């Protein structure tokens, strides 16, 4: 059962890491280590059920691959160059090949392949650990060094516990726990790699404590249920403990895999699966708070010199006699105004604001937006249509902020149709399990949005416009989220785009 637990945990971590985007080199090399551990433990487990000779060979090959995989992971953590790491991996593979002679040479007492390659894997794992220690010495004080120290301490603790477990099994009749210690260590390495923001020891300890408490809680529940149906077999508690530990450990890798899959399948529907992103939301909130503090200071420091530049340019333009000089000074003034507009949008995105929520008729807000749109020069060649359902409920909303969202999306649509087209704004009533809501759709017949850009259009400072800022849609999403609603987009290149907004109705 312990070997099965380690195999399952290793496989879950490996698959999760292959889906990971950040920390590419370290994550992928650690994934290879986990795959080797999985292959070895799974083949060891399979020897009891299937043809032993075949699975003994698989176990030996897994140990053979574990040595260079461990060296590659150690080199990536130590910050070695790719060329140097490849040399070390090649040396490990060559040493393993030499060790294989002890297996295949016709000796009087040939050594088992698992023993030879197991000793080689243990030796090169120790070498990889030494590489990490050397990397710690070379690195300056900082986040990366702190994380490496945590890994080094965890590795030493795991090795000590495994050694003590081996001694205990020689002297006392105790169940083997080495595989459990190894699974815990692999999970700690996974946590450090996947969460580089966990730089405090208390955060890692809190994470370990939560895992332990969840394991004990799940064990209690499972054990009680099993005893109700399977009697009082004492071994059931061990089985329940290992099964619960496996389940708790596998939760985060499974969430990472699902997160990647769902992001690829539904790039605009992150809010639907928001229960999976509690940790990401906490980080996003911290970054938002930092941005709120930084934005006013940054805006002040930029606007002051911009004001001086604009004033000087306006004065020089009034004194200039040559038309060429006046034109160049006009360019300076226009660019200063554009930069000032960028600062203004940045402030609108970053600064905190309190919504003045009142029960609003969304149709009235849309009517006001349509009145503004029809007076714009951008709408001269565009047909603007509206389909406003009269039965929609009132919505708790900040009228001005919501108007801003509709205008921002609509003006983007108008800009996307310089040669003409059709803009359609609709409202409708939505009835769901969570109650009533109001839907707003804004559709254009422009060139559409490329598939690779869809997932990025709500990100700050992402823009496809030649002189765009990339904050308009980010501000729109923030406003809608602050209203407790959702916004998403669908687009077909060459056919147009449609933005959907959903706002919950007043209770």
C-alpha positions in Angstrom: 0.0 0.0 0.0 2.9 2.4 0.8 4.5 1.7 -2.5 1.2 2.2 -4.3 0.8 5.6 -2.5 4.2 6.8 -3.5 3.7 5.7 -7.1 0.3 7.5 -7.3 1.6 10.7 -5.7 4.6 10.7 -8.1 2.4 10.2 -11.1 0.0 13.0 -10.1 2.9 15.4 -9.5 4.6 14.6 -12.8 1.4 15.1 -14.8 0.7 18.3 -13.0 4.2 19.7 -13.6 4.0 18.9 -17.3 1.0 21.3 -17.4 2.9 24.0 -15.5 4.1 27.1 -17.4 6.2 28.9 -14.8 9.5 27.5 -13.7 9.8 25.6 -16.9 13.3 24.0 -16.5 13.1 23.0 -12.9 9.5 21.9 -13.2 10.1 19.7 -16.2 13.2 18.1 -14.8 11.5 17.4 -11.5 8.6 15.9 -13.4 11.1 13.5 -15.0 12.3 12.5 -11.5 8.7 11.9 -10.4 8.1 9.8 -13.5 11.1 7.6 -12.7 10.0 7.2 -9.1 6.5 6.3 -10.4 7.8 3.8 -12.9 10.0 2.1 -10.3 7.4 1.8 -7.6 4.6 0.8 -10.0 6.8 -1.9 -11.5 7.8 -3.1 -8.0 4.1 -3.3 -7.1 3.3 -5.0 -10.4 5.8 -7.8 -9.8 3.5 -9.2 -7.2 0.6 -9.5 -9.7 2.2 -10.1 -13.1 5.3 -11.6 -14.7 8.1 -10.8 -12.3 11.0 -10.9 -14.9 9.5 -8.3 -17.1 8.6 -5.9 -14.3 12.1 -6.4 -12.7 13.5 -5.1 -16.0 11.2 -2.1 -15.9 12.2 -1.4 -12.3 15.9 -1.6 -13.3 15.4 0.8 -16.2 13.6 3.2 -14.0 16.4 3.3 -11.6 18.9 3.6 -14.5 17.0 6.8 -15.7 16.6 8.2 -12.2 20.3 9.0 -11.8 20.6 11.4 -14.8 17.1 12.8 -14.0 18.2 13.7 -10.5 21.4 15.3 -11.8 19.5 17.4 -14.3 17.1 18.6 -11.6 20.0 19.4 -9.2 21.7 21.4 -11.9 18.6 23.3 -12.8 18.1 24.2 -9.1 21.7 25.2 -8.6 21.4 27.6 -11.6 24.0 25.9 -13.8 24.1 26.6 -17.5 22.4 24.2 -19.8 25.8 23.1 -21.3 27.2 22.3 -17.9 24.1 20.5 -16.8 24.1 18.4 -20.0 27.7 17.4 -19.3 26.8 16.3 -15.8 23.8 14.3 -17.1 26.0 12.6 -19.7 28.5 11.7 -17.0 25.7 10.2 -14.9 24.5 8.1 -17.8 28.0 7.0 -18.6 28.6 6.0 -15.0 25.4 4.0 -15.0 26.5 2.3 -18.2 29.7 1.2 -16.5 27.8 0.0 -13.5 25.7 -2.1 -15.8 28.8 -4.2 -16.5 28.4 -5.6 -13.0 25.0 -6.9 -14.0 25.7 -8.3 -17.5 29.3 -9.6 -17.1 29.5 -13.4 -16.5 30.6 -13.2 -12.9 30.4 -16.0 -10.4 27.8 -14.1 -8.3 26.3 -11.4 -10.6 24.7 -8.5 -8.8 20.9 -7.9 -9.3 20.2 -5.0 -11.7 17.9 -3.3 -9.1 20.7 -3.4 -6.5 23.3 -1.9 -8.9 21.1 0.8 -10.4 19.5 1.5 -7.0 22.9 2.2 -5.5 23.8 4.3 -8.5 20.5 6.3 -8.2 21.1 6.9 -4.5 24.7 8.0 -5.1 23.7 10.5 -7.9 20.8 11.7 -5.9 23.4 12.6 -3.2 25.5 14.3 -5.9 22.4 16.3 -7.0 21.9 17.3 -3.3 25.5 18.5 -3.2 24.9 20.6 -6.3 21.9 22.3 -4.6 24.1 23.0 -1.6 26.8 24.5 -3.8 24.1 26.6 -5.6 23.0 27.9 -2.2 26.5 29.1 -1.4 26.9 30.9 -4.8 23.5 32.6 -4.7 23.1 36.1 -3.1 20.6 36.5 -0.4 17.1 36.6 -1.7 14.0 34.7 -2.5 15.7 32.0 -4.6 18.3 31.3 -2.0 15.6 31.0 0.7 13.6 28.5 -1.3 16.7 26.4 -2.0 17.5 26.4 1.7 14.0 25.0 2.4 14.5 22.3 -0.2 17.9 21.4 1.3 16.5 21.1 4.8 13.5 19.1 3.6 15.8 16.8 1.7 18.1 16.2 4.7 15.0 15.6 6.9 13.6 13.1 4.5 16.9 11.2 4.1 17.2 11.0 7.9 13.7 9.8 8.4 14.1 7.1 5.7 17.4 6.0 7.3 15.7 5.7 10.7 12.8 3.8 9.2 15.2 1.3 7.7 16.9 0.8 11.1 13.6 0.5 12.9 12.5 -2.2 10.4 15.7 -4.1 11.1 15.3 -4.0 14.9 11.5 -3.7 15.4 8.5 -5.1 13.7 7.1 -1.8 12.4 5.3 -1.0 9.1 7.5 0.5 6.4 7.1 4.3 6.2 10.0 5.2 3.8 7.7 5.5 0.8 5.4 7.9 2.8 8.3 10.0 3.8 9.5 10.1 0.1 6.0 11.1 -1.0 5.8 13.9 1.5 9.2 15.2 0.4 8.2 15.1 -3.3 5.1 17.0 -2.5 7.1 19.7 -0.6 9.4 20.1 -3.6 6.4 20.4 -5.8 4.9 23.1 -3.5 8.1 25.1 -3.6 8.4 24.9 -7.4 4.8 25.7 -8.1 4.4 28.5 -5.5 7.5 30.7 -5.7 5.7 33.3 -3.6 5.9 31.0 -0.5 9.2 32.4 0.7 8.4 32.4 4.5 9.0 29.2 6.5 5.8 29.8 8.4 3.8 29.7 5.1 5.3 26.4 4.2 4.7 25.0 7.7 1.1 26.3 7.6 0.7 24.5 4.2 2.1 21.3 5.7 -0.1 21.6 8.7 -3.2 22.1 6.6 -2.3 19.0 4.6 -1.8 17.0 7.8 -5.1 18.1 9.3 -7.0 17.3 6.1 -5.4 13.9 6.0 -6.4 13.1 9.6 -9.9 14.4 9.0 -10.3 12.3 5.8 -8.8 9.3 7.6 -11.3 9.6 10.5 -14.2 9.8 8.1 -13.0 6.9 5.9 -12.1 4.7 8.9 -15.5 5.2 10.5 -17.3 4.4 7.3 -15.2 1.3 6.7 -15.7 0.0 10.3 -19.4 0.3 9.9 -19.3 -2.2 7.0 -16.1 -4.2 7.4 -15.7 -4.9 11.2 -12.8 -4.1 13.5 -9.7 -5.1 11.4 -6.8 -3.0 12.8 -5.1 -2.9 9.4 -8.1 -0.9 8.1 -6.8 2.2 9.8 -3.5 2.1 8.0 -5.3 1.6 4.7 -7.6 4.5 5.4 -4.7 6.7 6.5 -2.7 6.0 3.3 -5.8 6.4 1.1 -6.6 9.7 2.7 -3.0 10.9 2.4 -3.0 10.0 -1.3 -6.3 11.8 -1.8 -5.2 15.0 0.0 -1.8 15.1 -1.7 -3.3 14.6 -5.1 -5.9 17.4 -4.8 -3.6 20.3 -5.8 -2.0 18.5 -8.7 -5.4 17.5 -9.9 -6.6 21.2 -9.6 -3.5 22.3 -11.6 -4.3 19.9 -14.4 -8.0 20.8 -14.4 -7.1 24.5 -14.3 -4.9 24.2 -17.4 -7.4 22.1 -19.3 -10.4 24.4 -18.4 -8.4 27.5 -19.3 -7.7 26.0 -22.7 -11.2 24.7 -23.3 -13.0 27.8 -21.9 -10.5 30.7 -22.1 -13.2 33.3 -21.2 -15.0 31.5 -18.4 -12.5 31.6 -15.5 -15.3 33.0 -13.2 -17.3 29.8 -13.7 -14.5 27.8 -12.0 -13.5 30.4 -9.5 -13.7 27.9 -6.6 -10.4 26.5 -8.0 -8.5 29.7 -7.8 -8.7 30.8 -4.1 -5.0 31.1 -3.8 -4.7 33.0 -7.1 -7.4 35.4 -5.9 -5.4 36.1 -2.7 -2.3 36.9 -4.8 -4.3 39.0 -7.2 -5.8 41.0 -4.2 -2.3 41.6 -2.8 -1.0 42.8 -6.2 -4.1 45.1 -6.5 -3.5 46.6 -3.1 0.2 47.3 -4.0 -0.9 48.8 -7.3 -3.4 51.1 -5.5 -0.7 52.4 -3.3 1.8 52.9 -6.1 -0.5 54.4 -8.8 -1.1 57.9 -7.3 2.6 58.5 -6.6 3.6 57.3 -10.1 0.9 59.4 -11.7 2.0 62.5 -9.8 5.7 62.0 -10.8 4.8 61.6 -14.5 2.1 64.3 -14.7 4.3 67.1 -13.3 7.0 66.9 -16.0 4.3 66.3 -18.6 2.6 69.6 -17.6 5.9 71.4 -17.8 6.7 70.0 -21.3 3.2 70.8 -22.6 3.4 74.4 -21.2 6.8 75.0 -22.7 5.6 73.6 -26.1 2.5 75.7 -26.1 4.6 78.8 -25.4 7.1 78.0 -28.1 4.3 77.3 -30.6 2.8 80.8 -29.9 6.2 82.4 -30.5 7.2 80.2 -33.6 7.0 81.9 -37.0 7.9 79.0 -39.2 5.1 76.5 -40.1 7.4 73.6 -39.7 8.3 74.6 -36.1 4.6 74.9 -35.3 3.8 71.5 -36.7 6.6 69.8 -34.7 5.5 71.6 -31.5 1.9 70.5 -32.2 3.2 66.9 -32.3 4.8 67.4 -28.9 1.6 68.7 -27.4 -0.5 65.8 -28.9 1.9 63.2 -27.6 1.9 64.8 -24.1 -1.9 64.7 -24.2 -1.8 61.0 -25.2 0.6 60.2 -22.4 -1.6 62.1 -19.9 -4.5 60.0 -21.1 -2.5 56.8 -20.5 -1.8 58.0 -16.9 -5.5 58.8 -16.4 -6.5 55.3 -17.6 -3.9 53.8 -15.4 -5.2 55.7 -12.4 -8.8 54.6 -13.2 -7.6 51.0 -13.3 -5.5 51.1 -10.2 -7.2 53.4 -7.8 -9.8 52.1 -5.4 -13.3 53.5 -5.7 -16.6 52.9 -3.9 -19.5 51.9 -6.1 -22.7 53.9 -5.6 -25.1 51.1 -6.0 -28.7 51.8 -6.7 -31.5 49.7 -8.3 -31.1 50.7 -11.9 -33.1 50.0 -15.1 -30.4 48.6 -17.4 -32.5 49.7 -20.5 -32.3 53.3 -19.4 -28.5 53.0 -19.1 -28.3 51.4 -22.5 -30.5 54.2 -24.0 -28.2 56.8 -22.6 -25.2 55.0 -24.1 -26.9 54.7 -27.5 -27.6 58.5 -27.5 -23.9 59.2 -27.0 -22.9 56.6 -29.6 -25.1 58.0 -32.3 -23.6 61.5 -32.0 -20.1 60.2 -32.5 -18.3 60.6 -35.8 -17.3 56.9 -35.6 -20.9 56.0 -36.1 -21.5 57.7 -39.4 -21.1 54.5 -41.5 -22.4 52.1 -38.9 -26.0 51.0 -38.4 -26.8 50.9 -34.7 -29.6 48.6 -33.6 -31.1 47.9 -30.2 -33.2 45.1 -28.8 -34.2 46.0 -25.3 -36.6 43.6 -23.5 -39.1 45.4 -21.3 -39.4 42.6 -18.8 -35.9 42.8 -17.3 -35.6 43.2 -13.6 -33.8 46.1 -11.8 -30.1 45.6 -11.1 -28.1 47.0 -8.2 -25.5 49.0 -10.1 -23.4 52.2 -10.3 -25.0 53.9 -13.2 -21.9 55.9 -14.3 -19.5 53.0 -14.0 -21.9 50.7 -16.0 -22.4 53.4 -18.7 -18.6 53.6 -18.9 -18.4 49.8 -19.5 -21.0 49.9 -22.3 -19.4 52.9 -24.0 -15.9 51.5 -23.9 -16.9 48.2 -25.5 -19.2 49.9 -28.0 -16.6 52.5 -29.1 -14.1 49.6 -29.6 -16.6 48.0 -31.8 -17.1 51.2 -33.8 -13.4 51.6 -34.2 -13.2 48.0 -35.5 -15.7 49.0 -38.4 -14.1 52.0 -40.1 -15.6 51.0 -43.4 -19.1 50.4 -42.0 -21.1 47.6 -40.4 -23.7 46.9 -37.8 -23.6 47.4 -34.0 -26.3 45.6 -32.0 -27.0 46.0 -28.3 -29.4 43.7 -26.6 -30.8 43.2 -23.1 -32.6 40.2 -21.8 -33.8 38.6 -18.7 -32.0 35.5 -17.4 -33.6 33.0 -15.0 -31.3 30.5 -13.4 -30.8 28.4 -10.2 -29.2 31.3 -8.4 -32.1 33.7 -9.2 -32.8 36.3 -11.9 -30.2 38.2 -13.8 -29.9 40.6 -16.7 -27.8 39.9 -19.8 -26.3 42.6 -22.0 -24.8 41.7 -25.4 -22.8 44.1 -27.6 -22.2 42.7 -31.1 -20.3 44.1 -34.1 -19.7 42.9 -37.6 -16.0 43.9 -37.7 -13.0 41.7 -38.5 -13.2 39.8 -35.2 -10.5 39.0 -32.7 -7.8 36.4 -33.3 -8.1 33.2 -31.3 -4.7 33.7 -29.7 -5.7 37.2 -28.6 -9.1 36.2 -27.0 -7.6 35.0 -23.8 -5.5 38.2 -23.4 -7.9 41.0 -24.2 -8.9 41.6 -20.6 -5.3 41.7 -19.4 -3.9 45.1 -18.4 -1.8 46.8 -21.1 -2.6 44.2 -23.8 -3.8 45.9 -27.0 -4.0 45.1 -30.7 -4.4 48.8 -31.5 -1.5 50.7 -32.9 -1.7 53.5 -30.4 -3.8 51.8 -27.7 -3.1 51.7 -24.0 -4.7 48.3 -23.3 -6.5 49.2 -20.1 -10.0 49.8 -21.4 -11.3 46.2 -21.3 -9.3 45.5 -18.1 -11.2 48.4 -16.4 -14.5 47.0 -17.8 -13.8 43.6 -16.4 -12.9 45.1 -13.0 -16.1 47.2 -12.9 -18.3 44.2 -13.8 -16.6 42.0 -11.2 -17.0 44.6 -8.6 -20.7 44.5 -9.4 -20.7 40.8 -8.8 -21.2 40.0 -12.5 -19.4 38.3 -15.4 -18.1 39.5 -18.7 -16.9 37.3 -21.6 -16.4 37.5 -25.3 -16.8 35.4 -28.4 -15.4 36.2 -31.8 -15.1 34.7 -35.2 -12.4 36.2 -37.4 -14.0 37.9 -40.4 -17.5 37.8 -38.9 -17.3 40.0 -35.8 -17.3 39.9 -32.0 -19.9 39.8 -29.3 -19.4 40.8 -25.6 -21.7 39.2 -23.0 -22.3 40.9 -19.6 -24.3 39.3 -16.9 -25.5 41.2 -13.8 -27.5 39.7 -10.9 -30.9 41.3 -10.4 -31.9 43.0 -7.2 -33.3 40.5 -4.6 
